Amino acid sequence: GRRERGQSCPCPEVRTRLPVLRWLPRYSLAWLQLDLIAGLTVGLTVVPQALAYAEVAGLPLQYGLYSSFMGCFVYCFLGTAKDVTLGPTAIMSLLVSSYTFHEPVYAILLAFLSGCIQLAMGLLHLGFLLDFISCPVIKGFTSAASVTISFNQIKNILGLQGIPRQFFLQVYETLRRIRETRAGDAILGLACLAALAGLQAMKSRLPQAACVEPLAARVSYLIIWTSATARNALVVLFAGLVAYSFQVMGSQPLTLTGSIPQGLPAFRLPRFSMAAPNGTIPFRSMVEDMGVGLAVVPLMGLLETVAIAKAFASQNNYRIDPNQELLAMGFANILGSFVSSYPITGSFGRTAVNVQSGVCTPAGGLVTGTLVLLSLAYLTSLFYYIPKAALAAVIISAVVPLFDAGIFRTLWRVKRLDLVPLCVTFLLCFWEVQYGIVAGVLVSGILLLYSIARPPIKVLEGDVLLLQPGSSLHFPAIECLRDAVCSHALAASPPRSIILDCRHISSIDYTVVVGLAELLQELRKHGLSLAFCSLQDPVLQVLLSADLEGFQHFPSREEAERCGGADPGCGRAAPFTSTSESSLLPA
């Protein structure tokens, strides 16, 4: 029995690294039915979206499909959230467009390198780095991306050609050439947008059909729900039929997608160099060209996936592991690069469809991935007739909900200072995405460091002054504390001794210890004392180890008050008569 128990010990570790083992032994026929339905439903969503997002990335449309199946297969075995689906997204496609110069070789190499970085981060348990990207930065980026991506598709809605991709030039050129709008593209694009909005509104207002209702009512509910959920596929199919009808009649007022290579991509290593007209671009130059994208893409990919997983995990009462998600993302991007995929991440829209379809396990992704492979093998010839205006409508309807107008009002009401990183990120992302994200993180970091360097300090005045810092003390804050102590103790008439209430201080560092020693020495020169009370054990041990001259401490504020904050033999201090709070961090 002991040997059996000893042999079973590695199993929890194996299940942690290979989450499929948690649910596969319990898999049932009922789960299979629901996973099949969810996988097919998500597949009908992902195929038109994949074609559209390749356009956002500035790549040939087949690369959207190449990026849509490997993540489904890998996440089934390594993912910790049953609802999440990996694949191309609007945000990731925008980042790919920014860093790969619309070159498939660069995009595939970026997927490989991003996967390697994510895999290394997962093995080193660096998922905590996401905690340094604040919510205002994320909201600023996603809102700016929503505007940028939407406006980028206006040219396809209007049928304009040769519009630059830089946002401000794009706005200028689109407005300048608005008279060149192709009526056919504009009418179809607006009709597709209206249809998508109508189906979305219909789905959000659709009441749940009860089991006791008549069969006809339940069938009607199922038809409407399926149509609304697969609205992207329906709209693209309808637009394709319209375009095909015009083609048969011999006139074509619509701008079509054009030919897409048929068949599955070859399974091979990504290329580590690229041929150019003036020679070969080596691997090192390609890495230098992608620059900060090698940090932004892996982090933003993980951020999207973890945020989506956490959102749905909280609704369904299960937990996700950011480090395991890093491993899943890393393997998905590395293996995806072998089939010509560009970087992928979790998709909020398709994950929501997965949840609403009743998915039970990540096995639903196997069905979705298989559907994409079948589309590549047999349906690419039909994609020729898909109008670009219809794909543009799919993109716009997908990214418009990313714009959160309410966040500005919420932050104004909750904490106005958080509007600074939000606005910095939002505005700079229109210039360059990487500048917006980096600037937002830097501003958030500066605000965080400022709050650490200037902690709130409560001052209670009496015959003995009591100062109570509101947070732990780290080296940037020691000068602030010294100034507060000296200004209150020496400016009083007559000068008074100090009690430092340390109940909120859970840690200090060496610089703080040195500063406290200098403070004790300075107060002694003026015949004053500094006593500590309510010290937590870790802080007390550090101060005792430092052997500070003149150091005295009391277990509680009451004992310090009885002893007047100085020698135990002194008389009783007068009670604290007035209260003031000075926060050195402006409101």
Solvent accessible surface area in square Angstrom, and as a share of the most:
residue,aa,sasa,rsa
1,G,73,0.71
2,R,206,0.75
3,R,192,0.70
4,E,126,0.56
5,R,157,0.57
6,G,45,0.43
7,Q,123,0.55
8,S,59,0.38
9,C,91,0.54
10,P,75,0.47
11,C,60,0.36
12,P,71,0.44
13,E,100,0.45
14,V,73,0.42
15,R,101,0.37
16,T,51,0.30
17,R,81,0.29
18,L,67,0.33
19,P,3,0.02
20,V,8,0.05
21,L,61,0.31
22,R,96,0.35
23,W,27,0.10
24,L,94,0.47
25,P,106,0.67
26,R,147,0.54
27,Y,62,0.24
28,S,48,0.31
29,L,125,0.62
30,A,60,0.47
31,W,66,0.23
32,L,75,0.37
33,Q,103,0.46
34,L,73,0.36
35,D,2,0.01
36,L,78,0.39
37,I,90,0.45
38,A,0,0.00
39,G,0,0.00
40,L,88,0.44
41,T,12,0.07
42,V,1,0.00
43,G,0,0.00
44,L,79,0.39
45,T,6,0.03
46,V,3,0.02
47,V,18,0.10
48,P,6,0.04
49,Q,12,0.05
50,A,0,0.00
51,L,1,0.00
52,A,0,0.00
53,Y,11,0.04
54,A,0,0.00
55,E,34,0.15
56,V,1,0.01
57,A,0,0.00
58,G,19,0.19
59,L,9,0.04
60,P,59,0.37
61,L,21,0.10
62,Q,24,0.11
63,Y,37,0.14
64,G,0,0.00
65,L,0,0.00
66,Y,22,0.08
67,S,1,0.01
68,S,0,0.00
69,F,10,0.04
70,M,27,0.12
71,G,0,0.00
72,C,6,0.04
73,F,48,0.20
74,V,13,0.07
75,Y,4,0.02
76,C,3,0.02
77,F,99,0.41
78,L,24,0.12
79,G,2,0.02
80,T,18,0.10
81,A,0,0.00
82,K,58,0.25
83,D,0,0.00
84,V,7,0.04
85,T,7,0.04
86,L,2,0.01
87,G,1,0.01
88,P,0,0.00
89,T,9,0.05
90,A,7,0.05
91,I,6,0.03
92,M,1,0.01
93,S,0,0.00
94,L,20,0.10
95,L,0,0.00
96,V,0,0.00
97,S,17,0.11
98,S,37,0.24
99,Y,7,0.03
100,T,0,0.00
101,F,102,0.43
102,H,71,0.32
103,E,65,0.29
104,P,29,0.18
105,V,18,0.10
106,Y,7,0.03
107,A,1,0.01
108,I,22,0.11
109,L,0,0.00
110,L,0,0.00
111,A,0,0.00
112,F,35,0.14
113,L,26,0.13
114,S,0,0.00
115,G,0,0.00
116,C,49,0.30
117,I,61,0.31
118,Q,2,0.01
119,L,34,0.17
120,A,46,0.36
121,M,17,0.07
122,G,0,0.00
123,L,112,0.56
124,L,120,0.60
125,H,96,0.43
126,L,51,0.25
127,G,5,0.05
128,F,108,0.45
129,L,67,0.33
130,L,15,0.08
131,D,115,0.59
132,F,120,0.50
133,I,20,0.10
134,S,34,0.22
135,C,76,0.45
136,P,12,0.08
137,V,2,0.01
138,I,45,0.23
139,K,63,0.27
140,G,0,0.00
141,F,1,0.01
142,T,24,0.14
143,S,1,0.01
144,A,1,0.01
145,A,2,0.01
146,S,4,0.03
147,V,52,0.30
148,T,19,0.11
149,I,1,0.00
150,S,20,0.13
151,F,49,0.21
152,N,10,0.05
153,Q,0,0.00
154,I,52,0.26
155,K,23,0.10
156,N,14,0.07
157,I,6,0.03
158,L,28,0.14
159,G,6,0.06
160,L,7,0.03
161,Q,102,0.45
162,G,73,0.70
163,I,12,0.06
164,P,43,0.27
165,R,76,0.28
166,Q,62,0.27
167,F,27,0.11
168,F,114,0.48
169,L,100,0.50
170,Q,3,0.01
171,V,40,0.23
172,Y,133,0.51
173,E,32,0.15
174,T,3,0.02
175,L,115,0.57
176,R,142,0.52
177,R,41,0.15
178,I,81,0.41
179,R,234,0.85
180,E,98,0.44
181,T,45,0.26
182,R,95,0.35
183,A,70,0.54
184,G,19,0.18
185,D,0,0.00
186,A,15,0.11
187,I,123,0.62
188,L,15,0.07
189,G,0,0.00
190,L,108,0.54
191,A,50,0.39
192,C,4,0.02
193,L,43,0.22
194,A,68,0.53
195,A,44,0.34
196,L,1,0.00
197,A,63,0.49
198,G,37,0.36
199,L,32,0.16
200,Q,79,0.35
201,A,40,0.31
202,M,89,0.40
203,K,28,0.12
204,S,78,0.50
205,R,185,0.67
206,L,41,0.20
207,P,104,0.65
208,Q,142,0.63
209,A,20,0.16
210,A,45,0.35
211,C,116,0.70
212,V,140,0.80
213,E,65,0.29
214,P,96,0.60
215,L,121,0.60
216,A,75,0.58
217,A,38,0.29
218,R,98,0.36
219,V,69,0.39
220,S,54,0.35
221,Y,45,0.17
222,L,106,0.53
223,I,106,0.54
224,I,61,0.31
225,W,33,0.11
226,T,59,0.34
227,S,32,0.21
228,A,0,0.00
229,T,3,0.02
230,A,5,0.04
231,R,51,0.19
232,N,12,0.06
233,A,22,0.17
234,L,75,0.37
235,V,8,0.04
236,V,12,0.07
237,L,110,0.55
238,F,125,0.52
239,A,0,0.00
240,G,13,0.12
241,L,102,0.51
242,V,39,0.23
243,A,0,0.00
244,Y,109,0.41
245,S,56,0.36
246,F,63,0.26
247,Q,77,0.34
248,V,101,0.58
249,M,135,0.60
250,G,69,0.66
251,S,65,0.42
252,Q,56,0.25
253,P,50,0.31
254,L,9,0.05
255,T,25,0.15
256,L,30,0.15
257,T,21,0.12
258,G,18,0.17
259,S,97,0.63
260,I,13,0.07
261,P,70,0.44
262,Q,110,0.49
263,G,25,0.24
264,L,101,0.50
265,P,21,0.13
266,A,56,0.43
267,F,129,0.54
268,R,150,0.55
269,L,109,0.54
270,P,7,0.05
271,R,126,0.46
272,F,79,0.33
273,S,44,0.29
274,M,22,0.10
275,A,78,0.60
276,A,25,0.20
277,P,151,0.95
278,N,145,0.74
279,G,39,0.38
280,T,93,0.54
281,I,41,0.21
282,P,70,0.44
283,F,80,0.33
284,R,183,0.67
285,S,36,0.24
286,M,0,0.00
287,V,41,0.24
288,E,109,0.49
289,D,69,0.36
290,M,2,0.01
291,G,36,0.35
292,V,66,0.38
293,G,0,0.00
294,L,30,0.15
295,A,54,0.42
296,V,10,0.05
297,V,1,0.01
298,P,1,0.01
299,L,46,0.23
300,M,7,0.03
301,G,0,0.00
302,L,1,0.00
303,L,15,0.08
304,E,32,0.15
305,T,0,0.00
306,V,8,0.05
307,A,53,0.41
308,I,8,0.04
309,A,0,0.00
310,K,107,0.45
311,A,39,0.30
312,F,14,0.06
313,A,5,0.04
314,S,86,0.55
315,Q,125,0.56
316,N,55,0.28
317,N,140,0.72
318,Y,52,0.20
319,R,221,0.80
320,I,24,0.12
321,D,48,0.25
322,P,39,0.24
323,N,27,0.14
324,Q,0,0.00
325,E,0,0.00
326,L,0,0.00
327,L,11,0.05
328,A,0,0.00
329,M,0,0.00
330,G,0,0.00
331,F,82,0.34
332,A,0,0.00
333,N,3,0.01
334,I,26,0.13
335,L,63,0.31
336,G,1,0.01
337,S,2,0.01
338,F,37,0.15
339,V,8,0.05
340,S,14,0.09
341,S,3,0.02
342,Y,1,0.01
343,P,1,0.01
344,I,3,0.02
345,T,0,0.00
346,G,0,0.00
347,S,8,0.05
348,F,112,0.47
349,G,39,0.38
350,R,2,0.01
351,T,0,0.00
352,A,21,0.16
353,V,11,0.06
354,N,5,0.02
355,V,42,0.24
356,Q,94,0.42
357,S,9,0.06
358,G,31,0.30
359,V,6,0.04
360,C,30,0.18
361,T,3,0.01
362,P,12,0.08
363,A,13,0.10
364,G,1,0.01
365,G,9,0.09
366,L,66,0.33
367,V,29,0.17
368,T,2,0.01
369,G,0,0.00
370,T,64,0.37
371,L,40,0.20
372,V,0,0.00
373,L,44,0.22
374,L,89,0.44
375,S,3,0.02
376,L,0,0.00
377,A,28,0.21
378,Y,149,0.57
379,L,75,0.37
380,T,0,0.00
381,S,69,0.44
382,L,112,0.56
383,F,18,0.08
384,Y,76,0.29
385,Y,54,0.21
386,I,10,0.05
387,P,0,0.00
388,K,60,0.26
389,A,0,0.00
390,A,0,0.00
391,L,6,0.03
392,A,0,0.00
393,A,0,0.00
394,V,0,0.00
395,I,0,0.00
396,I,17,0.09
397,S,39,0.25
398,A,34,0.27
399,V,0,0.00
400,V,81,0.46
401,P,102,0.64
402,L,57,0.28
403,F,78,0.33
404,D,43,0.22
405,A,64,0.50
406,G,23,0.22
407,I,19,0.10
408,F,62,0.26
409,R,161,0.59
410,T,50,0.29
411,L,17,0.08
412,W,142,0.50
413,R,165,0.60
414,V,109,0.63
415,K,97,0.41
416,R,139,0.51
417,L,66,0.33
418,D,41,0.21
419,L,28,0.14
420,V,67,0.38
421,P,2,0.01
422,L,1,0.00
423,C,48,0.29
424,V,40,0.23
425,T,0,0.00
426,F,33,0.14
427,L,113,0.56
428,L,55,0.28
429,C,8,0.05
430,F,22,0.09
431,W,143,0.50
432,E,59,0.26
433,V,10,0.06
434,Q,27,0.12
435,Y,98,0.37
436,G,0,0.00
437,I,10,0.05
438,V,61,0.35
439,A,20,0.16
440,G,0,0.00
441,V,46,0.26
442,L,110,0.55
443,V,31,0.18
444,S,18,0.12
445,G,26,0.25
446,I,112,0.57
447,L,43,0.21
448,L,94,0.47
449,L,108,0.54
450,Y,91,0.35
451,S,39,0.25
452,I,53,0.27
453,A,16,0.13
454,R,86,0.31
455,P,0,0.00
456,P,53,0.33
457,I,1,0.00
458,K,70,0.30
459,V,0,0.00
460,L,17,0.08
461,E,56,0.25
462,G,8,0.07
463,D,84,0.43
464,V,13,0.08
465,L,1,0.01
466,L,0,0.00
467,L,0,0.00
468,Q,17,0.08
469,P,0,0.00
470,G,38,0.36
471,S,44,0.28
472,S,24,0.15
473,L,2,0.01
474,H,67,0.30
475,F,128,0.53
476,P,41,0.26
477,A,0,0.00
478,I,8,0.04
479,E,95,0.43
480,C,5,0.03
481,L,0,0.00
482,R,48,0.17
483,D,91,0.47
484,A,11,0.09
485,V,0,0.00
486,C,22,0.13
487,S,61,0.39
488,H,53,0.23
489,A,0,0.00
490,L,56,0.28
491,A,84,0.65
492,A,15,0.11
493,S,113,0.73
494,P,101,0.63
495,P,69,0.43
496,R,58,0.21
497,S,22,0.14
498,I,0,0.00
499,I,0,0.00
500,L,1,0.01
501,D,0,0.00
502,C,3,0.02
503,R,101,0.37
504,H,89,0.40
505,I,2,0.01
506,S,58,0.37
507,S,47,0.30
508,I,23,0.11
509,D,41,0.21
510,Y,172,0.65
511,T,64,0.37
512,V,0,0.00
513,V,11,0.06
514,V,56,0.32
515,G,5,0.05
516,L,4,0.02
517,A,38,0.29
518,E,78,0.35
519,L,0,0.00
520,L,6,0.03
521,Q,96,0.43
522,E,53,0.24
523,L,1,0.01
524,R,98,0.36
525,K,158,0.67
526,H,103,0.46
527,G,68,0.65
528,L,19,0.10
529,S,24,0.16
530,L,1,0.01
531,A,0,0.00
532,F,1,0.00
533,C,0,0.00
534,S,22,0.14
535,L,25,0.12
536,Q,67,0.30
537,D,102,0.53
538,P,84,0.53
539,V,3,0.02
540,L,28,0.14
541,Q,106,0.47
542,V,61,0.35
543,L,2,0.01
544,L,87,0.43
545,S,97,0.62
546,A,42,0.33
547,D,125,0.65
548,L,20,0.10
549,E,131,0.59
550,G,43,0.41
551,F,36,0.15
552,Q,42,0.19
553,H,74,0.33
554,F,15,0.06
555,P,98,0.62
556,S,35,0.23
557,R,51,0.19
558,E,98,0.44
559,E,60,0.27
560,A,0,0.00
561,E,52,0.23
562,R,124,0.45
563,C,25,0.15
564,G,9,0.09
565,G,0,0.00
566,A,22,0.17
567,D,93,0.48
568,P,105,0.66
569,G,77,0.74
570,C,54,0.32
571,G,58,0.56
572,R,196,0.72
573,A,21,0.16
574,A,40,0.31
575,P,104,0.65
576,F,52,0.22
577,T,113,0.66
578,S,58,0.37
579,T,101,0.59
580,S,54,0.35
581,E,115,0.52
582,S,43,0.28
583,S,60,0.39
584,L,71,0.35
585,L,42,0.21
586,P,92,0.58
587,A,154,1.19
